[in-house]
Amino acid sequence: MAWPLVLLIGSNIFMTFAWYGHLKSMKAAPLWTVILISWGIAFFEYCLQVPANRLGAGYFSVAQLKVIQEIVSLSVFAVFLAIYMKEPLKLDYLWAGLCLVGAAYFMFREGFLNG
């Protein structure tokens, strides 16, 4: 059950750099160059995302996989924001994270109540 999570974390690291890394490192680059490089990075994201979902589907529902994906995505993004972009984390990020904990609870509560 850990492999889908490991793959999702790796996938989200690539995704975050593909979507946002260029805002710091390629500000002066032509847009077409940034798009091509982002597509190249996104290829590796998909190489991890698709197997993560296939493996995860053996343990979780599709809706549960989506909530897990969002939690992983925002967690990876918070680390990216603080370390790579050097932007301060705000208390509102914590509140948003707690909302995701609530979302996870509702997606998984049937298993918690029956387990």
MDAnalysis code that builds the backbone (N, CA, C; Angstrom):
import MDAnalysis as mda
import numpy as np

u = mda.Universe.empty(345, n_residues=115, atom_resindex=np.repeat(np.arange(115), 3), trajectory=True)
u.add_TopologyAttr("name", ["N", "CA", "C"] * 115)
u.add_TopologyAttr("resid", np.arange(1, 116))
u.add_TopologyAttr("resname", ["MET", "ALA", "TRP", "PRO", "LEU", "VAL", "LEU", "LEU", "ILE", "GLY", "SER", "ASN", "ILE", "PHE", "MET", "THR", "PHE", "ALA", "TRP", "TYR", "GLY", "HIS", "LEU", "LYS", "SER", "MET", "LYS", "ALA", "ALA", "PRO", "LEU", "TRP", "THR", "VAL", "ILE", "LEU", "ILE", "SER", "TRP", "GLY", "ILE", "ALA", "PHE", "PHE", "GLU", "TYR", "CYS", "LEU", "GLN", "VAL", "PRO", "ALA", "ASN", "ARG", "LEU", "GLY", "ALA", "GLY", "TYR", "PHE", "SER", "VAL", "ALA", "GLN", "LEU", "LYS", "VAL", "ILE", "GLN", "GLU", "ILE", "VAL", "SER", "LEU", "SER", "VAL", "PHE", "ALA", "VAL", "PHE", "LEU", "ALA", "ILE", "TYR", "MET", "LYS", "GLU", "PRO", "LEU", "LYS", "LEU", "ASP", "TYR", "LEU", "TRP", "ALA", "GLY", "LEU", "CYS", "LEU", "VAL", "GLY", "ALA", "ALA", "TYR", "PHE", "MET", "PHE", "ARG", "GLU", "GLY", "PHE", "LEU", "ASN", "GLY"])
u.atoms.positions = np.array([
    [0.820, -1.197, 0.000],
    [0.000, 0.000, 0.000],
    [0.866, 1.263, 0.000],
    [2.122, 1.161, 0.382],
    [3.000, 2.330, 0.438],
    [3.460, 2.776, -0.948],
    [3.585, 1.848, -1.895],
    [4.091, 2.216, -3.219],
    [3.261, 3.285, -3.923],
    [1.939, 3.213, -3.897],
    [1.182, 4.298, -4.535],
    [1.512, 5.667, -3.941],
    [1.700, 5.725, -2.632],
    [2.023, 7.002, -1.987],
    [3.415, 7.484, -2.376],
    [4.367, 6.577, -2.408],
    [5.728, 6.937, -2.809],
    [5.739, 7.460, -4.249],
    [5.035, 6.753, -5.125],
    [4.968, 7.181, -6.528],
    [4.244, 8.517, -6.669],
    [3.187, 8.724, -5.880],
    [2.470, 10.003, -5.934],
    [3.344, 11.159, -5.460],
    [4.135, 10.928, -4.446],
    [5.042, 11.983, -3.978],
    [6.045, 12.325, -5.070],
    [6.663, 11.305, -5.671],
    [7.601, 11.555, -6.764],
    [6.939, 12.254, -7.931],
    [5.750, 11.795, -8.292],
    [5.003, 12.405, -9.391],
    [4.736, 13.881, -9.116],
    [4.348, 14.187, -7.895],
    [4.026, 15.568, -7.555],
    [5.245, 16.466, -7.486],
    [6.381, 15.907, -7.190],
    [7.609, 16.711, -7.244],
    [7.860, 17.140, -8.683],
    [7.768, 16.200, -9.622],
    [7.932, 16.553, -11.037],
    [6.854, 17.532, -11.485],
    [5.596, 17.277, -11.103],
    [4.496, 18.139, -11.515],
    [4.706, 19.570, -11.032],
    [5.090, 19.700, -9.779],
    [5.267, 21.032, -9.209],
    [6.369, 21.794, -9.937],
    [7.468, 21.120, -10.247],
    [8.534, 21.794, -10.995],
    [8.104, 22.102, -12.424],
    [7.336, 21.210, -13.038],
    [6.863, 21.459, -14.404],
    [5.932, 22.669, -14.435],
    [5.078, 22.791, -13.454],
    [4.083, 23.856, -13.452],
    [4.616, 25.176, -12.909],
    [5.488, 25.133, -11.902],
    [5.867, 26.363, -11.197],
    [7.359, 26.650, -11.153],
    [8.202, 25.670, -11.410],
    [9.646, 25.875, -11.308],
    [10.170, 26.958, -12.225],
    [9.581, 27.075, -13.390],
    [10.033, 28.070, -14.367],
    [9.796, 29.499, -13.898],
    [8.896, 29.697, -12.943],
    [8.629, 31.052, -12.456],
    [9.831, 31.646, -11.749],
    [10.710, 30.799, -11.268],
    [11.931, 31.275, -10.622],
    [13.136, 31.140, -11.541],
    [13.234, 29.989, -12.207],
    [14.482, 29.669, -12.899],
    [14.525, 30.058, -14.373],
    [13.391, 30.360, -14.978],
    [13.405, 30.656, -16.421],
    [12.575, 31.886, -16.760],
    [12.658, 32.908, -15.944],
    [11.866, 34.121, -16.166],
    [12.154, 34.777, -17.511],
    [13.391, 34.723, -17.952],
    [13.770, 35.401, -19.188],
    [13.644, 34.510, -20.420],
    [13.377, 33.237, -20.221],
    [13.300, 32.303, -21.353],
    [12.026, 32.545, -22.162],
    [12.097, 32.307, -23.465],
    [10.886, 32.440, -24.285],
    [9.826, 31.425, -23.830],
    [8.572, 31.811, -23.970],
    [7.478, 30.962, -23.508],
    [7.507, 29.585, -24.154],
    [7.792, 29.498, -25.435],
    [7.804, 28.188, -26.107],
    [8.863, 27.266, -25.518],
    [9.988, 27.837, -25.105],
    [11.049, 27.054, -24.472],
    [10.576, 26.511, -23.123],
    [9.937, 27.378, -22.359],
    [9.426, 26.978, -21.045],
    [8.382, 25.875, -21.203],
    [7.507, 26.003, -22.196],
    [6.474, 24.991, -22.435],
    [7.112, 23.648, -22.778],
    [8.088, 23.652, -23.665],
    [8.731, 22.396, -24.053],
    [9.457, 21.739, -22.876],
    [10.154, 22.541, -22.097],
    [10.850, 21.994, -20.921],
    [9.841, 21.468, -19.906],
    [8.758, 22.206, -19.704],
    [7.718, 21.751, -18.775],
    [7.089, 20.446, -19.246],
    [6.854, 20.310, -20.540],
    [6.328, 19.044, -21.076],
    [7.300, 17.900, -20.810],
    [8.576, 18.179, -20.986],
    [9.580, 17.151, -20.725],
    [9.580, 16.705, -19.272],
    [9.455, 17.650, -18.368],
    [9.391, 17.323, -16.942],
    [8.096, 16.565, -16.641],
    [6.999, 17.012, -17.263],
    [5.702, 16.373, -17.026],
    [5.685, 14.919, -17.497],
    [6.500, 14.586, -18.478],
    [6.589, 13.195, -18.921],
    [6.951, 12.288, -17.745],
    [7.925, 12.724, -16.951],
    [8.344, 11.920, -15.800],
    [7.273, 11.895, -14.716],
    [6.519, 12.992, -14.613],
    [5.380, 13.001, -13.688],
    [4.407, 11.882, -14.057],
    [4.062, 11.788, -15.341],
    [3.113, 10.773, -15.785],
    [3.683, 9.363, -15.638],
    [4.986, 9.230, -15.800],
    [5.613, 7.910, -15.633],
    [5.463, 7.395, -14.206],
    [5.249, 8.277, -13.259],
    [5.021, 7.891, -11.866],
    [3.536, 7.923, -11.499],
    [2.802, 8.900, -12.043],
    [1.390, 9.079, -11.699],
    [0.533, 7.907, -12.162],
    [0.719, 7.481, -13.390],
    [-0.116, 6.396, -13.927],
    [0.084, 5.094, -13.140],
    [1.321, 4.670, -12.884],
    [1.480, 3.464, -12.055],
    [0.952, 3.657, -10.628],
    [1.092, 4.857, -10.084],
    [0.570, 5.121, -8.738],
    [-0.935, 4.888, -8.703],
    [-1.640, 5.381, -9.709],
    [-3.089, 5.196, -9.747],
    [-3.470, 3.748, -10.005],
    [-2.728, 3.089, -10.870],
    [-3.022, 1.672, -11.139],
    [-2.811, 0.820, -9.898],
    [-1.697, 1.019, -9.218],
    [-1.442, 0.276, -7.979],
    [-2.429, 0.679, -6.886],
    [-2.662, 1.979, -6.778],
    [-3.555, 2.488, -5.738],
    [-4.981, 2.015, -5.891],
    [-5.404, 1.771, -7.141],
    [-6.774, 1.313, -7.386],
    [-7.025, -0.057, -6.770],
    [-5.969, -0.774, -6.453],
    [-6.122, -2.058, -5.772],
    [-6.440, -1.912, -4.290],
    [-6.201, -0.720, -3.750],
    [-6.411, -0.473, -2.327],
    [-7.498, 0.557, -2.049],
    [-7.653, 1.522, -2.962],
    [-8.519, 2.671, -2.724],
    [-9.538, 2.816, -3.854],
    [-10.625, 3.531, -3.564],
    [-11.559, 3.903, -4.622],
    [-10.930, 5.048, -5.421],
    [-11.480, 5.333, -6.577],
    [-10.966, 6.431, -7.397],
    [-11.116, 7.753, -6.649],
    [-12.235, 7.940, -5.965],
    [-12.433, 9.185, -5.195],
    [-11.396, 9.306, -4.076],
    [-11.100, 8.195, -3.413],
    [-10.080, 8.225, -2.365],
    [-8.711, 8.546, -2.952],
    [-8.408, 7.962, -4.113],
    [-7.134, 8.267, -4.783],
    [-7.016, 9.754, -5.081],
    [-8.116, 10.367, -5.510],
    [-8.089, 11.794, -5.836],
    [-7.807, 12.635, -4.598],
    [-8.431, 12.298, -3.494],
    [-8.194, 13.053, -2.258],
    [-6.752, 12.867, -1.798],
    [-6.258, 11.644, -1.873],
    [-4.846, 11.397, -1.530],
    [-3.945, 12.237, -2.420],
    [-4.242, 12.272, -3.725],
    [-3.463, 13.057, -4.682],
    [-3.438, 14.532, -4.275],
    [-4.574, 15.068, -3.890],
    [-4.639, 16.485, -3.518],
    [-3.848, 16.766, -2.244],
    [-3.920, 15.870, -1.289],
    [-3.156, 16.047, -0.053],
    [-1.657, 15.998, -0.343],
    [-1.246, 15.024, -1.131],
    [0.165, 14.918, -1.504],
    [0.590, 16.153, -2.292],
    [-0.237, 16.568, -3.233],
    [0.085, 17.718, -4.084],
    [0.318, 18.981, -3.255],
    [-0.591, 19.269, -2.335],
    [-0.424, 20.479, -1.532],
    [0.718, 20.359, -0.528],
    [0.972, 19.163, -0.051],
    [2.108, 18.963, 0.854],
    [3.429, 19.197, 0.123],
    [3.555, 18.604, -1.059],
    [4.759, 18.806, -1.869],
    [4.893, 20.280, -2.242],
    [3.774, 20.911, -2.591],
    [3.814, 22.319, -2.984],
    [4.273, 23.206, -1.828],
    [3.839, 22.915, -0.612],
    [4.249, 23.722, 0.538],
    [5.761, 23.643, 0.739],
    [6.329, 22.451, 0.604],
    [7.777, 22.283, 0.724],
    [8.483, 23.020, -0.413],
    [7.984, 22.877, -1.630],
    [8.533, 23.567, -2.803],
    [8.524, 25.080, -2.588],
    [7.394, 25.590, -2.103],
    [7.247, 27.028, -1.894],
    [8.273, 27.553, -0.902],
    [8.450, 26.830, 0.190],
    [9.367, 27.291, 1.234],
    [10.831, 27.122, 0.834],
    [11.174, 25.964, 0.261],
    [12.587, 25.671, -0.003],
    [13.054, 26.236, -1.339],
    [12.319, 25.973, -2.416],
    [12.781, 26.376, -3.745],
    [12.429, 27.830, -4.066],
    [11.176, 28.193, -3.805],
    [10.742, 29.556, -4.136],
    [11.093, 30.563, -3.045],
    [11.481, 30.066, -1.861],
    [11.869, 30.918, -0.726],
    [10.739, 31.862, -0.305],
    [9.502, 31.377, -0.399],
    [8.354, 32.165, 0.040],
    [7.926, 31.675, 1.413],
    [7.518, 32.595, 2.266],
    [7.119, 32.170, 3.616],
    [5.797, 31.401, 3.584],
    [5.710, 30.389, 4.434],
    [4.449, 29.683, 4.592],
    [3.543, 30.525, 5.487],
    [2.264, 30.518, 5.192],
    [1.307, 31.320, 5.951],
    [0.393, 30.415, 6.752],
    [-0.179, 30.976, 7.794],
    [-1.088, 30.222, 8.640],
    [-2.292, 29.713, 7.848],
    [-2.696, 30.449, 6.827],
    [-3.819, 30.008, 5.998],
    [-3.528, 28.672, 5.325],
    [-2.268, 28.362, 5.064],
    [-1.914, 27.069, 4.475],
    [-2.234, 25.941, 5.450],
    [-2.019, 26.202, 6.733],
    [-2.359, 25.216, 7.755],
    [-3.860, 24.962, 7.761],
    [-4.645, 26.044, 7.709],
    [-6.106, 25.887, 7.719],
    [-6.562, 25.116, 6.475],
    [-5.979, 25.419, 5.340],
    [-6.320, 24.683, 4.117],
    [-5.954, 23.209, 4.270],
    [-4.807, 22.949, 4.872],
    [-4.394, 21.566, 5.118],
    [-5.363, 20.841, 6.035],
    [-5.856, 21.538, 7.050],
    [-6.832, 20.920, 7.947],
    [-8.143, 20.616, 7.218],
    [-8.506, 21.458, 6.266],
    [-9.689, 21.163, 5.444],
    [-9.463, 19.879, 4.651],
    [-8.241, 19.677, 4.164],
    [-7.933, 18.439, 3.448],
    [-7.978, 17.231, 4.384],
    [-7.576, 17.418, 5.623],
    [-7.701, 16.332, 6.596],
    [-9.182, 15.977, 6.754],
    [-10.031, 16.987, 6.793],
    [-11.467, 16.745, 6.854],
    [-11.959, 16.012, 5.621],
    [-11.471, 16.405, 4.451],
    [-11.847, 15.720, 3.211],
    [-11.412, 14.267, 3.255],
    [-10.213, 14.027, 3.735],
    [-9.722, 12.653, 3.835],
    [-10.588, 11.844, 4.798],
    [-10.959, 12.453, 5.899],
    [-11.815, 11.751, 6.856],
    [-13.117, 11.305, 6.189],
    [-13.765, 12.224, 5.474],
    [-15.034, 11.877, 4.852],
    [-14.884, 10.840, 3.739],
    [-13.745, 10.854, 3.050],
    [-13.531, 9.870, 1.982],
    [-13.228, 8.482, 2.544],
    [-12.648, 8.440, 3.727],
    [-12.202, 7.164, 4.288],
    [-13.004, 6.734, 5.524],
    [-13.971, 7.514, 5.955],
    [-14.634, 7.232, 7.234],
    [-15.377, 5.909, 7.256],
    [-15.889, 5.463, 6.127],
    [-16.575, 4.173, 6.109],
    [-15.631, 3.067, 6.559],
    [-14.391, 3.118, 6.077],
    [-13.393, 2.134, 6.496],
    [-13.014, 2.276, 7.956],
    [-12.987, 3.544, 8.435],
    [-12.655, 3.761, 9.837],
    [-13.783, 3.257, 10.745],
    [-15.007, 3.505, 10.348],
    [-16.148, 3.111, 11.183],
    [-16.384, 1.613, 11.182],
    [-16.043, 0.970, 10.049],
    [-16.258, -0.474, 9.945],
    [-15.030, -1.286, 10.329],
    [-13.871, -0.606, 10.425],
    [-12.637, -1.339, 10.598],
    [-12.297, -1.639, 11.987],
])
